[in-house]
Amino acid sequence: MRYLQFKYMVLAILVTFVSCKDKVKPNLVSSPQRTDKPNIVLILADDQGWGDLGITGNTNLQTPNIDAIAKNGVMFDHFYVSPVCSPTRAELLTGRYFPRLGVYSTSAGGERLNLDETTIAQVFKEAGYTTAAYGKWHNGMQPPYHPNARGFDDFYGFCSGHWGNYFSPMLEHNGEIVKGEGFIIDDLTNKGIDFIDKNKDKPFFLYLPYNTPHSPMQVPDEFWGRFKDKELAMKYHGEEKENENFTRAALAMVENIDYNVGRVFNKLKDLKLEENTIVVYLSDNGPNGWRWNGGLRGKKGSTDEGGVRSPLVMQWKDKLPQGKRISQIASSIDLLPTLSELAQIQVKTLKPLDGKSLKPLLMEDNASWDDRVVYNHWNRSTSIRTQKYRLDSEDRLYDMEKDGGQTTDLSGKLPQLADSLKRLKSDWLQEVMPKSKETEDRPFTLGHPDYIYTQIPARDGVAHGNIERSNRHPNDTFFTNWKSTKDSISWDVDVLADGEFEVVLYYTAKERDLGSEFELRLGESSLKGTISKAHDPPLVGESRDRDPRIESYTKDFIPMDLGKMQLKKGRGNLTLKALKIPGEEVMDVRLLMFKRGN
């Protein structure tokens, strides 16, 4: 059989590197005038499972706008992503498997793309496209890891792995802290629609990485009202217990996504851009809870089918066929080469791609297509998917055409096939060499000379003494319980160039703790501050959560101007230390913002 003859190959063509260096101030009107190149709108859901759509058979919800992409375009029935958020985003951006990219975690710096990787935004920007990303980035916060440094002219959203409040939260716009406007998915879509309107006469690449239905489970009343008392007709099939309230919240959030996808299409139609725009929709991993998922085994975090199979639908009106279903396996690593070839753009990257263009499958009725293997990896678990079989992380073998739920292990009946796939797995792991916190020594960058702002959040800090993080999941946390002058907070940073920086601290403090004094120090440079304004807002989130969260609650932090700080290029510990505590505590700390001077 052909799959037994498969030999692992990687693309060995080394081509020209696309520079990562972009302008400090984005320019959204400088691209060349409209050519025949198609626009790209790439929409990514967060923690939506394969089964969370009407088009995949779920009658618990209605997703007419996403379903319409498949009905008016093409749907892949066997499309694979990574088991969790940042690895999928890294693969989508680069066309390469994430273990190669320096990505090994979803927080605290482990989500960052190596700087010698070329992104899809850089490829399209080099070809004359105006580029924008609005949503959850999750591949690095501080420049040169920031989206503005990876090819995106405009960025609005947040760079962490999850956010604690979805209603008018603290966000950023090109590095500067701003306040969101309304429910976050509606807000991100508003920004995308405005971007389309401003660039209707030029080729554009719009990336909408939404952050739902990732928890916390917040959604506007209009959508929750449809589900809060709804009887679920389709439920999880396995032995694990389904939290039906959580499921209802997730489905309500997906319906909100569908509503916003419809808004994007309405804008394209209004501007008569639908015929010249490729729209792609997918999710970043399996469902974030045990719920109906087409009988597949596994959920988010798992390398089984249910953890890595994503819907992928694509529409290009009058160019791609209508209603076509593609059965061949494909992966997130294929999007960069596919979209580039459809747009007739030359892909110039420093590193060879792992993905391949899916254009033949999209455009041809009986495309010549070689057998391939797709690899799924996370947290020391690796699974392999061929067209017919899956070898799971424990080397059990399943016929996926007959046994999509992975119930019958065939490794004893098909030992040759199992051994062949085991060797492929071993060879792949040896080649990509998955990274870890122990293998990577990368401080957080500060003060890139080409960018104005650098955020240094609590997420990336280390608490010393009795200071506590507000939650064990660090992405949206703050530091609290700071009661001793012996305690401190530190960040391992690398200042990339000498400079003078305006420093702002985002904090909260009780009235009783006024007069607390502290010092911020890096090497020989230091600033001192005093808490002179009380600000003690309540935690927010619980009243809007449709199901109890596991992440940190958040609150309204206010800025304090600490003054100007001269920093020298080099690595060191940025340390925040208390000097005087007249009350019970110093303050709660959310982030430091460094603004480079002229």
C-alpha positions in Angstrom: 0.0 0.0 0.0 1.1 3.5 -0.8 1.1 4.7 2.8 3.7 2.0 3.6 6.0 3.5 0.9 5.7 7.0 2.4 9.0 8.5 3.3 9.2 11.7 5.4 10.4 14.6 3.4 11.0 18.3 4.0 11.2 21.1 1.5 14.9 21.9 0.9 14.7 25.0 -1.1 16.4 27.9 0.7 15.1 31.2 -0.6 15.5 34.9 0.1 14.8 36.2 3.6 12.1 38.7 4.1 13.2 41.4 6.6 11.4 41.5 9.9 12.0 45.2 10.2 8.9 47.3 9.8 8.1 51.0 10.4 7.5 52.3 13.9 4.3 54.1 13.0 1.9 52.0 10.9 0.8 53.5 7.6 -2.6 52.1 6.4 -2.8 54.2 3.2 0.6 53.7 1.6 0.0 50.5 -0.3 -0.1 50.6 -4.1 -3.5 51.0 -5.9 -5.7 48.0 -6.6 -4.3 45.3 -8.8 -5.9 42.0 -9.7 -4.5 40.4 -6.5 -7.3 39.1 -4.3 -7.8 40.4 -0.8 -7.5 37.9 2.1 -9.7 37.7 5.2 -8.4 35.0 7.6 -10.7 34.4 10.6 -9.6 32.2 13.5 -11.9 31.0 16.3 -10.4 30.2 19.7 -11.3 26.8 21.3 -14.2 26.1 18.9 -14.4 22.4 18.2 -15.0 20.6 14.9 -18.5 19.9 16.0 -19.5 23.4 17.0 -21.1 24.3 13.6 -24.2 23.6 11.8 -22.2 22.5 8.7 -20.6 19.7 10.7 -23.9 18.4 11.9 -24.6 20.1 15.2 -28.3 20.9 15.6 -27.8 22.6 19.0 -26.9 25.9 17.4 -27.3 27.9 14.2 -24.3 29.2 12.3 -25.7 30.2 8.9 -22.9 32.6 8.0 -20.1 30.2 8.6 -22.0 27.4 7.0 -22.6 29.6 3.9 -18.8 29.9 3.4 -18.8 26.1 2.9 -22.0 26.1 0.8 -20.7 28.9 -1.5 -17.1 27.6 -1.4 -15.0 24.7 -0.2 -14.8 22.7 3.0 -12.0 20.4 4.2 -13.4 17.4 6.1 -10.0 16.4 7.5 -8.1 19.6 8.5 -5.7 19.5 11.4 -4.3 22.1 13.8 -2.4 21.9 17.0 -4.0 20.9 20.3 -3.7 24.4 21.8 -3.7 28.1 20.9 -0.2 29.5 20.3 1.2 26.5 18.4 -1.6 26.7 15.8 -1.2 30.4 15.4 2.6 29.9 14.9 2.0 27.3 12.2 -0.7 29.3 10.5 1.7 32.3 10.4 4.8 30.5 9.2 3.8 27.4 7.3 6.1 25.4 9.6 5.6 23.0 12.4 5.6 24.9 15.7 8.3 22.9 17.6 10.8 24.3 15.0 9.8 27.8 15.8 10.8 28.2 19.5 7.2 27.8 20.6 6.8 25.5 23.6 4.2 27.0 25.9 1.1 29.2 25.9 2.5 31.8 28.3 5.4 33.5 30.0 7.5 33.8 26.8 7.1 30.2 25.5 4.6 31.3 22.9 7.1 33.5 21.0 8.1 32.9 17.4 11.8 32.8 16.7 13.0 36.0 15.0 14.4 34.3 11.9 10.9 33.0 11.0 9.0 34.7 8.2 5.3 35.3 8.7 2.4 35.2 6.2 1.9 38.9 6.9 5.5 39.7 5.9 5.0 37.7 2.7 1.9 39.6 1.7 3.3 43.0 2.9 6.3 42.4 0.7 3.9 41.8 -2.2 2.2 45.2 -1.7 -0.6 44.3 0.6 -1.8 46.5 3.5 -1.9 44.2 6.6 -3.8 44.2 9.8 -4.5 41.9 12.8 -7.3 42.5 15.2 -7.7 40.1 18.2 -5.7 37.6 20.2 -2.1 37.5 18.9 -0.5 35.0 21.3 2.9 34.8 19.6 4.9 37.4 21.5 4.2 40.8 23.1 7.4 42.8 23.2 9.0 44.0 19.9 10.5 42.4 17.9 8.0 39.6 18.7 5.0 42.0 18.6 2.6 41.8 15.6 3.7 45.2 14.3 7.2 43.7 14.1 6.0 40.6 12.3 4.5 42.2 9.2 1.2 43.7 10.5 0.8 47.4 9.7 -2.0 47.7 12.3 -2.8 45.7 15.4 -5.6 46.1 17.9 -6.3 43.5 20.6 -4.1 41.8 23.1 -1.0 39.7 22.9 -1.5 37.3 25.8 -3.0 33.9 25.7 -6.4 34.8 27.3 -8.1 37.8 28.6 -10.1 38.3 31.8 -12.9 40.6 30.6 -14.7 40.7 27.3 -16.7 43.9 27.8 -14.8 47.1 27.1 -11.5 45.7 28.5 -8.0 47.1 28.6 -6.5 46.4 25.1 -3.7 47.8 23.0 -3.5 49.6 19.7 0.0 49.2 18.1 1.5 48.9 21.6 -0.4 51.8 23.2 -2.9 50.9 26.0 -6.5 51.7 25.0 -9.9 50.8 26.3 -12.1 48.5 24.2 -15.6 49.4 23.0 -18.3 46.9 23.9 -18.2 43.1 23.6 -14.7 42.2 22.3 -15.7 40.1 19.3 -18.0 42.9 18.1 -15.3 45.4 18.7 -12.6 43.5 16.8 -15.0 43.0 13.9 -15.8 46.7 13.9 -12.0 47.4 13.5 -11.9 44.8 10.7 -14.8 46.4 8.9 -13.2 49.8 9.2 -10.0 48.4 7.8 -11.8 46.9 4.8 -13.6 50.2 4.1 -10.3 52.2 4.3 -8.5 49.8 2.0 -11.2 48.9 -0.5 -9.1 50.3 -3.4 -5.9 48.4 -2.4 -5.1 44.7 -1.8 -5.3 43.9 1.9 -4.6 41.1 4.2 -6.9 41.0 7.2 -6.3 38.6 10.1 -9.1 38.3 12.7 -7.9 36.0 15.4 -11.0 36.0 17.7 -10.6 34.9 21.3 -13.9 33.1 21.8 -15.3 30.6 22.8 -12.2 30.5 25.0 -13.1 31.0 28.6 -14.1 33.0 30.6 -17.5 32.3 29.2 -18.8 35.8 28.6 -21.3 36.6 25.8 -23.9 39.4 25.3 -27.4 38.8 26.7 -28.9 38.6 23.2 -26.9 35.4 22.5 -27.0 33.9 26.0 -30.8 34.3 26.0 -31.1 31.7 23.2 -29.2 29.1 25.2 -29.5 29.5 29.0 -32.6 27.3 29.2 -32.1 25.3 26.0 -32.3 21.6 26.0 -29.3 20.2 24.2 -30.3 17.6 21.6 -26.8 16.6 20.8 -24.5 15.7 23.8 -21.1 14.4 24.4 -20.8 10.7 23.7 -18.0 9.6 26.1 -17.7 8.6 29.7 -16.5 12.0 30.8 -19.1 14.3 32.3 -20.3 17.2 30.1 -20.9 20.5 31.8 -24.0 21.4 29.9 -24.1 25.0 31.1 -20.5 25.5 29.9 -21.6 24.0 26.6 -24.5 26.4 26.3 -22.2 29.3 26.9 -19.7 28.1 24.3 -22.4 27.6 21.7 -23.8 31.1 22.4 -20.3 32.5 21.9 -20.0 30.6 18.5 -23.3 32.1 17.4 -21.9 35.5 18.2 -18.9 34.7 16.1 -21.2 33.7 13.3 -23.1 37.0 13.6 -19.8 38.8 13.2 -18.7 36.7 10.3 -22.0 37.8 8.6 -21.1 41.4 9.3 -17.8 41.0 7.5 -19.5 39.5 4.5 -22.1 42.2 4.4 -19.3 44.8 4.2 -17.5 42.9 1.4 -20.8 42.7 -0.5 -21.6 46.4 0.1 -18.2 47.4 -1.3 -18.5 44.9 -4.2 -15.4 43.1 -3.0 -16.8 39.6 -2.5 -15.6 38.4 -5.9 -12.0 39.6 -5.2 -11.7 38.4 -1.6 -10.6 35.0 -0.3 -12.3 34.4 3.1 -11.0 31.6 5.3 -12.5 30.4 8.5 -11.0 27.8 11.0 -10.4 27.2 14.7 -7.2 26.8 16.6 -7.8 23.5 18.4 -10.5 21.1 19.7 -13.4 22.1 22.0 -12.5 23.5 25.4 -14.9 21.1 27.1 -16.6 17.7 26.7 -19.4 18.4 24.3 -20.7 17.0 21.0 -17.9 16.8 18.6 -19.0 14.3 15.9 -18.0 11.3 18.1 -14.3 12.1 17.9 -12.0 11.2 20.8 -10.3 14.0 22.7 -10.7 17.7 23.2 -8.4 20.8 23.5 -4.9 19.8 24.7 -5.2 16.3 23.2 -3.3 15.0 20.1 -6.2 12.7 19.4 -8.6 13.4 16.5 -11.0 15.5 18.6 -8.2 17.7 19.9 -6.7 18.6 16.6 -9.4 18.4 13.9 -10.7 21.8 12.9 -13.3 23.0 10.4 -11.7 24.8 7.5 -14.0 26.6 5.0 -12.9 28.8 2.2 -14.8 31.0 -0.2 -13.6 33.0 -3.3 -16.7 33.8 -5.2 -16.6 32.7 -8.9 -13.1 31.4 -8.5 -13.4 28.4 -6.1 -16.1 25.8 -6.7 -19.4 26.0 -4.8 -20.2 23.3 -2.2 -17.0 21.3 -2.7 -16.0 18.9 0.1 -12.3 17.9 0.2 -11.5 14.6 1.9 -7.7 14.7 1.7 -5.9 15.6 4.9 -4.5 19.0 5.3 -3.0 21.2 8.1 -2.5 24.7 9.4 1.0 24.6 7.9 -0.6 24.6 4.5 -2.3 28.0 4.7 0.7 30.2 3.9 1.7 28.4 0.8 -2.0 28.0 -0.3 -3.0 31.6 0.1 0.2 32.8 -1.5 -0.2 30.7 -4.6 -3.9 31.6 -4.9 -2.8 35.3 -4.8 0.1 34.5 -7.2 2.6 35.8 -4.7 6.1 34.4 -4.5 6.9 33.0 -1.1 10.3 34.3 0.1 11.3 32.9 3.4 14.6 32.1 5.2 13.5 28.7 6.3 11.9 25.9 4.2 8.2 25.4 4.6 6.6 22.2 6.0 3.3 23.0 4.4 2.2 22.6 0.8 -0.2 24.5 -1.4 -3.7 23.1 -1.4 -4.6 24.9 -4.7 -4.8 21.6 -6.7 -7.4 20.2 -4.3 -9.3 23.5 -4.3 -9.3 24.1 -8.1 -9.2 20.7 -9.7 -11.8 17.9 -9.9 -9.3 15.0 -9.8 -6.1 16.5 -8.6 -2.9 14.5 -8.5 -2.1 14.4 -4.8 0.6 12.4 -3.1 0.1 10.6 0.2 1.3 12.6 3.2 1.5 12.5 7.0 0.3 15.3 9.3 2.0 15.5 12.7 0.3 16.7 15.9 2.4 17.4 19.0 1.9 18.9 22.4 3.3 18.4 25.9 5.5 15.4 25.1 2.6 13.7 23.2 2.8 13.1 19.5 0.3 11.7 17.1 0.5 11.0 13.4 -2.4 11.2 10.9 -2.2 9.6 7.4 -5.1 9.7 5.0 -6.6 6.5 6.5 -4.9 5.9 9.9 -3.9 7.6 13.1 -1.1 6.5 15.3 -1.8 8.0 18.7 0.6 9.3 21.4 0.8 5.8 22.9 1.5 4.2 19.6 -2.0 2.7 19.2 -3.2 2.5 15.6 -6.7 3.3 14.4 -8.5 3.1 11.1 -10.0 6.6 11.0 -12.3 5.8 8.0 -14.1 3.1 10.0 -13.3 4.2 13.6 -13.4 8.0 13.9 -13.8 7.7 17.7 -10.5 5.7 18.0 -12.0 2.7 19.8 -10.2 -0.3 18.3 -6.4 -0.5 18.4 -5.1 -2.2 15.2 -1.4 -2.1 16.0 -1.3 -5.8 16.8 -3.1 -6.7 13.5 -1.0 -4.3 11.4 2.4 -4.4 13.0 4.3 -3.4 9.9 2.2 -0.2 9.5 2.5 0.6 13.2 6.2 0.2 13.1 6.6 2.3 10.0 4.6 5.1 11.6 6.5 4.8 14.8 9.7 5.4 12.9 8.3 8.4 11.2 7.3 9.8 14.5 10.7 9.2 16.0 12.5 10.8 13.0 10.2 13.8 13.0 10.8 14.4 16.7 14.5 14.1 16.3 14.4 16.6 13.4 12.1 19.3 14.9 13.5 19.0 18.4 10.6 20.2 20.6 11.7 23.0 22.9 11.1 23.7 26.6 11.7 26.2 29.2 14.8 24.3 30.1 16.2 24.4 26.6 15.3 28.1 25.8 17.1 31.0 27.4 15.3 34.0 26.1 14.8 37.1 28.2 11.9 39.5 27.5 13.0 42.2 25.1 12.7 45.9 26.1 13.2 49.1 24.1 13.6 47.9 20.5 15.0 51.0 18.7 12.4 50.9 16.0 9.3 50.8 18.2 7.9 53.2 20.7 6.2 51.0 23.3 7.2 48.0 25.3 4.8 46.4 27.7 6.2 44.5 30.7 3.2 42.8 32.2 2.8 40.8 35.5 2.4 37.8 33.3 6.1 37.8 32.5 7.3 38.6 36.0 8.5 36.5 39.0 7.2 37.2 42.5 9.7 36.9 45.4 8.7 36.4 49.0 5.0 36.4 49.9 3.8 38.3 46.8 1.2 36.2 45.0 -0.1 36.0 41.5 -3.8 36.5 41.2 -4.2 33.1 39.5 -2.1 30.2 38.5 -3.0 30.8 34.9 -0.7 33.8 34.3 -1.9 35.4 31.1 -4.3 38.0 32.5 -3.0 38.1 36.1 -1.7 40.8 38.4 0.5 40.7 41.5 -1.0 41.1 45.0 -0.3 40.4 48.7 2.7 42.7 48.7 3.1 43.3 52.4 6.9 43.3 53.1 9.9 45.5 52.1 11.8 42.2 51.7 9.5 41.1 48.9 9.9 42.1 45.3 8.9 41.5 41.7 11.5 41.0 38.9 11.6 40.5 35.1 14.4 39.0 33.2 14.9 41.6 30.4 17.2 42.4 27.5 17.4 46.1 26.6 18.0 46.1 22.9 19.4 49.7 22.6 20.4 52.5 24.8 17.7 55.1 25.4 15.6 57.3 27.6 12.2 55.9 28.5 9.1 57.3 30.0 7.9 54.7 32.5 4.2 54.2 33.5 3.0 51.7 36.2 -0.5 50.3 36.1 -1.7 49.7 39.7 -4.4 49.7 42.3 -4.1 50.6 45.9 -6.4 51.0 48.9 -6.9 54.3 50.8 -5.2 52.8 53.9 -2.0 52.1 51.9 -1.4 55.7 50.7 2.2 56.7 51.2 3.8 53.4 50.2 7.1 54.0 48.6 8.9 51.8 46.0 11.8 51.7 43.6 12.1 50.4 40.1 15.7 49.4 39.2 17.6 48.0 36.3 21.4 48.0 36.7 22.5 51.4 37.7 19.2 53.1 36.6 16.4 53.5 39.0 13.1 55.4 39.6 11.3 56.0 42.9 7.6 56.4 43.3 5.0 57.0 46.1 1.4 55.9 46.1 -0.4 59.2 46.4 -3.7 58.3 44.8 -5.9 55.5 46.1 -7.8 53.4 43.5 -9.5 50.3 44.8 -12.0 49.1 42.2 -13.8 45.7 42.6 -12.8 42.6 40.7 -14.9 42.3 37.5 -16.0 39.3 35.6 -18.1 37.1 37.8 -21.3 38.9 37.2 -20.9 38.4 33.4 -19.5 34.9 33.5 -22.1 32.4 32.2 -20.2 29.6 33.9 -17.5 29.8 36.7 -14.1 30.6 35.3 -10.7 29.1 36.1 -8.7 32.2 35.0 -8.0 35.3 37.1 -10.6 38.0 37.6 -9.4 41.4 36.6 -10.1 45.0 37.6 -9.6 48.5 36.4 -5.9 49.5 36.9 -4.9 53.1 36.5 -1.6 54.5 35.3 1.1 56.2 37.4 3.8 58.2 35.7 7.1 57.3 37.3 9.3 59.6 35.2 12.1 59.0 32.8 14.6 56.2 33.0 17.9 55.9 31.2 18.6 52.4 30.1 21.7 50.8 28.7 21.8 48.0 26.2 22.1 44.6 27.8 20.5 41.9 29.9 19.5 42.3 33.5 16.9 42.0 36.2 14.3 44.7 36.2 13.2 44.8 39.8 10.3 46.5 41.6 11.0 46.8 45.3 9.1 48.4 48.3 11.0 51.0 50.4 8.2 51.9 52.8 4.9 50.4 53.7 2.9 52.6 56.1 -0.3 50.6 55.7 -0.9 46.9 55.2 0.2 46.5 51.6 2.1 48.4 48.8 -0.2 48.0 45.8 -1.4 45.5 43.2 0.6 45.5 40.0 -0.7 44.8 36.5 2.0 46.1 34.1 4.8 48.5 33.4 4.9 50.5 30.1 8.1 51.8 28.7 7.8 54.6 26.0 11.0 55.3 24.1 11.9 58.9 23.8 13.1 60.6 20.6 
